[in-house]
Amino acid sequence: MVEVERTVTVAAPVDAVAGYLQDFAHTEEWDPGTKSCTRTDAGPIEVGARWHNVSEFRGRETELDYRLTRREPGRVTFVGSNKTATSTDDFTLTPDAGGTKVRYQAKIEFHGLAKLAGPLLKREFERLGDEVVPELTRALEKLT
């Protein structure tokens, strides 16, 4: 398993940040690896809502189907999977000086033979985490 964690602090209030993050389609705005992210069901966004995400990683296109697994005050979590991996994107939101501190934690668990590559990819996922920070900050600051 590969784990990456980053924290950003923005001026937007917790409720606005939570409202924005609960729609996983917004990853197109803040995740540099995401090429597209489309909602695959209808109705209000609630636990169980689904998205299809297409990302580019190391020059290859990867597709995962994500589901909103937790939406509660201060916490939003998505789990995505395909035959090679399961990815968990977890956001913890806490009030901070009139704004919000966002802790973003990504965990990728590889399946089958892909497990062997997991430790070798840690550095690449850390680089992606670094690229997310300014983009996520920029997207969330627009909420103020």
C-alpha positions as CSV (number, residue, x, y, z in Angstrom):
1,M,0.0,0.0,0.0
2,V,1.1,3.5,-0.8
3,E,0.0,6.4,1.4
4,V,0.3,10.1,0.7
5,E,-0.9,12.9,3.0
6,R,-0.9,16.6,2.5
7,T,-2.5,19.5,4.5
8,V,-3.7,22.9,3.2
9,T,-5.3,25.8,5.0
10,V,-7.8,28.0,3.1
11,A,-10.0,31.0,4.0
12,A,-13.2,29.2,2.9
13,P,-15.5,28.0,5.6
14,V,-15.8,24.3,6.5
15,D,-19.3,23.9,5.1
16,A,-18.3,25.4,1.7
17,V,-15.2,23.2,1.5
18,A,-17.2,20.1,2.4
19,G,-19.9,21.0,-0.2
20,Y,-17.3,21.4,-2.9
21,L,-15.3,18.2,-2.1
22,Q,-18.3,15.9,-1.9
23,D,-18.7,16.2,-5.6
24,F,-15.8,14.1,-6.9
25,A,-16.2,15.5,-10.4
26,H,-14.3,18.5,-9.0
27,T,-11.1,16.5,-9.1
28,E,-10.8,17.7,-12.7
29,E,-10.1,21.2,-11.2
30,W,-7.6,20.3,-8.5
31,D,-6.0,16.9,-9.3
32,P,-3.3,17.4,-12.1
33,G,-3.5,13.7,-12.9
34,T,-7.3,13.6,-13.5
35,K,-8.3,13.9,-17.2
36,S,-12.0,13.5,-16.6
37,C,-14.3,12.6,-13.8
38,T,-18.0,12.0,-14.5
39,R,-20.9,11.2,-12.2
40,T,-22.4,7.9,-13.2
41,D,-25.6,8.0,-11.2
42,A,-28.3,10.6,-10.6
43,G,-29.9,12.3,-7.7
44,P,-28.5,14.2,-4.7
45,I,-24.9,13.6,-3.8
46,E,-25.0,11.3,-0.8
47,V,-23.2,8.3,0.5
48,G,-23.3,5.7,-2.3
49,A,-23.0,8.3,-5.2
50,R,-20.7,7.2,-8.0
51,W,-18.2,8.7,-10.4
52,H,-16.0,7.3,-13.2
53,N,-12.5,8.8,-13.1
54,V,-9.9,8.8,-15.9
55,S,-6.4,9.7,-14.8
56,E,-3.0,9.7,-16.4
57,F,-0.2,8.1,-14.3
58,R,3.3,7.7,-15.6
59,G,2.2,8.2,-19.2
60,R,-0.6,5.6,-19.0
61,E,-4.3,6.1,-18.7
62,T,-6.0,4.6,-15.7
63,E,-9.7,4.3,-15.0
64,L,-11.3,3.9,-11.6
65,D,-14.9,3.8,-10.5
66,Y,-15.3,5.8,-7.3
67,R,-18.1,5.8,-4.6
68,L,-18.7,8.3,-1.9
69,T,-18.4,6.2,1.3
70,R,-18.5,8.9,4.0
71,R,-20.0,12.4,4.1
72,E,-20.3,13.9,7.5
73,P,-19.4,17.1,9.2
74,G,-15.6,17.4,8.9
75,R,-15.1,14.3,6.8
76,V,-15.5,13.3,3.1
77,T,-14.2,9.9,1.8
78,F,-14.2,8.3,-1.6
79,V,-13.1,4.7,-2.6
80,G,-12.3,3.9,-6.1
81,S,-11.3,0.6,-7.7
82,N,-10.4,-1.3,-10.8
83,K,-8.8,-4.7,-11.3
84,T,-5.3,-3.4,-10.4
85,A,-5.9,-1.1,-7.4
86,T,-8.2,0.3,-4.7
87,S,-7.8,4.0,-4.0
88,T,-9.1,5.8,-0.9
89,D,-9.3,9.6,-1.0
90,D,-10.1,10.9,2.5
91,F,-10.5,14.6,3.5
92,T,-10.6,15.7,7.1
93,L,-11.8,19.3,7.6
94,T,-11.3,21.4,10.7
95,P,-12.1,25.0,11.4
96,D,-8.9,27.1,11.4
97,A,-8.6,30.9,12.0
98,G,-11.9,31.7,10.2
99,G,-11.1,29.2,7.4
100,T,-10.5,25.5,7.0
101,K,-7.6,23.2,7.5
102,V,-7.9,20.3,5.0
103,R,-6.0,17.1,5.5
104,Y,-6.0,15.1,2.3
105,Q,-4.9,11.5,2.6
106,A,-4.7,9.2,-0.4
107,K,-4.1,5.4,0.0
108,I,-3.6,3.1,-2.9
109,E,-3.7,-0.6,-2.4
110,F,-2.5,-2.7,-5.3
111,H,-3.9,-6.1,-6.2
112,G,-2.3,-9.2,-7.7
113,L,1.1,-8.7,-9.4
114,A,0.7,-4.9,-9.1
115,K,1.4,-5.3,-5.4
116,L,5.1,-5.8,-6.3
117,A,5.2,-2.3,-7.9
118,G,3.7,-0.5,-4.9
119,P,6.9,0.3,-3.0
120,L,8.6,1.4,-6.2
121,L,5.8,3.9,-7.0
122,K,5.9,5.7,-3.6
123,R,8.1,8.5,-4.9
124,E,5.9,9.1,-7.9
125,F,2.8,9.3,-5.7
126,E,4.6,11.7,-3.3
127,R,5.3,13.9,-6.4
128,L,1.7,13.9,-7.3
129,G,0.8,14.8,-3.8
130,D,3.1,17.8,-4.0
131,E,1.4,18.8,-7.3
132,V,-2.1,18.6,-5.7
133,V,-1.3,21.1,-3.0
134,P,-1.3,24.4,-5.0
135,E,-4.2,23.2,-7.2
136,L,-6.4,22.2,-4.3
137,T,-5.6,25.4,-2.5
138,R,-6.5,27.5,-5.6
139,A,-9.8,25.6,-6.1
140,L,-10.8,25.9,-2.5
141,E,-9.8,29.6,-2.2
142,K,-12.4,30.4,-5.0
143,L,-15.1,29.4,-2.4
144,T,-14.5,32.4,-0.2
